[in-house]
Amino acid sequence: MHYRGETVKGVAFLVCFAVVLLALLSPVMPLAVPTLLQASNVPAVVVGKLLQAATNYHNGHTGQLSAITVFMLFGGSLARIFTSVQETGDPLMAGVFVVSSLCNGLIAAQVLFYWNAKAPHKQKKQQ
């Protein structure tokens, strides 16, 4: 059946995920590997948020972005800076959340700036 193949793929994914997770958490894993993986998250966050901000700017509105979600993401990333500093003292982890907060703040500022802007309605072509 069609579902059997999807189930096998799902189980295979979970097994691979568990193996990678166990390898990353094992004591034989050099500390540089998880640090590199953590640092590699920064470009993905920045590129994703800046693409969203550029799209908002180009369109002149934020489209269907949920204001509450944007503000919760911004607040959550600010809170993660504080908890990272307090709990771990890891400057790399705190730096990731500082960058994330700046990007989320940009999107939040756009939501406020474009609050009353509406997407232009597409006009139907008359035939």
C-alpha positions in Angstrom: 0.0 0.0 0.0 0.9 3.6 -0.3 1.1 4.2 3.4 3.6 1.3 4.0 6.3 3.1 2.0 5.7 6.3 4.0 5.8 4.4 7.2 9.1 2.8 6.3 10.6 6.2 5.3 9.4 7.7 8.6 10.9 4.9 10.7 14.2 5.1 8.7 14.3 8.8 9.3 13.8 8.4 13.1 16.5 5.7 13.2 18.9 7.9 11.4 18.1 10.9 13.6 18.6 8.8 16.7 21.9 7.5 15.5 23.2 11.0 14.6 21.9 12.4 18.0 23.6 9.6 19.9 26.9 10.2 18.0 26.7 13.9 18.7 26.1 13.4 22.4 28.7 10.7 22.9 31.8 11.6 24.9 34.1 10.6 22.0 32.7 13.4 19.8 35.1 16.4 19.7 33.6 19.6 21.1 34.4 21.4 17.9 31.8 19.4 16.0 28.7 20.5 17.9 30.1 24.0 18.1 30.5 24.2 14.4 27.0 22.9 13.9 25.7 25.5 16.3 27.5 28.3 14.6 26.3 27.1 11.1 22.8 27.9 12.2 23.5 31.6 12.1 23.7 32.0 8.3 20.4 30.1 7.9 18.6 32.3 10.3 20.0 35.5 8.8 19.3 34.5 5.2 15.8 33.4 6.0 14.8 36.5 8.0 16.5 38.9 5.5 14.7 37.3 2.6 11.4 37.8 4.5 12.3 41.4 5.3 13.3 42.0 1.6 10.0 40.5 0.4 8.1 42.7 2.8 9.9 45.8 1.7 9.5 44.9 -2.0 5.7 44.3 -1.5 5.1 47.3 0.7 3.3 45.1 3.2 3.8 42.1 5.4 1.2 40.0 3.7 -0.4 37.4 6.0 2.3 37.4 8.6 0.7 37.0 12.1 1.7 39.9 14.2 1.3 37.9 17.4 3.6 35.2 16.1 6.2 37.7 15.0 6.2 39.5 18.4 6.3 36.2 20.2 9.3 35.1 18.1 11.0 38.4 18.9 10.3 38.2 22.6 11.3 34.6 22.8 14.6 35.3 21.1 15.3 38.1 23.5 14.5 35.8 26.4 16.9 33.2 25.0 19.7 35.7 25.2 19.2 36.1 28.9 18.7 32.4 29.6 21.8 31.5 27.5 24.0 33.9 29.4 22.6 32.9 32.8 22.5 29.2 32.3 25.5 28.5 30.1 27.7 31.5 29.8 28.4 30.4 26.3 29.1 33.5 24.2 28.5 31.6 20.9 25.1 30.5 22.0 24.2 34.0 23.2 25.6 35.4 20.0 23.3 33.2 17.9 20.3 34.5 19.9 21.5 38.1 19.6 21.6 37.7 15.8 18.3 36.0 15.8 16.8 38.8 17.9 18.1 41.5 15.6 16.5 39.7 12.6 13.3 39.0 14.4 13.3 42.7 15.5 13.6 43.8 11.9 10.5 41.7 11.0 8.6 43.0 14.0 9.5 46.6 13.1 8.2 46.0 9.6 4.9 44.6 11.0 4.5 47.8 12.9 5.5 50.0 10.0 3.2 48.3 7.5 0.4 47.8 10.1 -2.2 49.6 7.9 -0.8 48.7 4.5 -3.0 46.3 2.5 -2.0 44.0 -0.3 -3.2 45.4 -3.6 -6.1 43.3 -4.9 -5.5 41.7 -8.3 -7.9 43.0 -10.8 -9.7 40.5 -12.9 -9.1 40.9 -16.6 -12.2 41.7 -18.5 -12.7 39.6 -21.5 
